[in-house]
Amino acid sequence: MEVGQIKIIYGDGRGKSTAAFGQAVQAASQGKSVTIIQFLKARDEDKINFIRRLEPEIKVFRFEKSDEFYDSLSEEKQTEEISNIRNGISFARKVLQTGGSDMLILDEILGLLDNQIISVEEIKELIEHKGEQMDLVFTGRCLPDEVKSMADEVTKVESC
């Protein structure tokens, strides 16, 4: 049996989510189930709909309701979205606790740290719930050393 990994794809370059989606496709091609939860993204239905065609092997979830990026929302709408984001974190915790997938991708979860929506302690808690064979993938721009030290594999994506 393979031991699951904690993988982080971060940096200021483009392609972090795409790289994570590539890992999802690779896992699905090996007969594994994948859950992707996206945070802080503007609604780009073309990309999501393409990935959704790969269901049931790859399932994509977004809990935010806005069509705009989180950073461009008014303070009032950000407050509303934080509640939706918290629902997404709860769902991630459930997937981890139940072993509901072979791979869980938390796309832009590191951005939740940047925006102080979640804490490093909450990231640690998610990691603690990871099953032994499950792969857990985080993406985002910034990577605190405390989180980096928990990873098995770290990939930095930089702009040229």
Beta strands, then each sheet from edge to edge (+ up, - down):
strand 1: 6-10
strand 2: 34-38
strand 3: 58-62
strand 4: 103-107
strand 5: 135-140
strand 6: 153-156
sheet 1: 3+ 2+ 4+ 5+ 1+ 6+
end
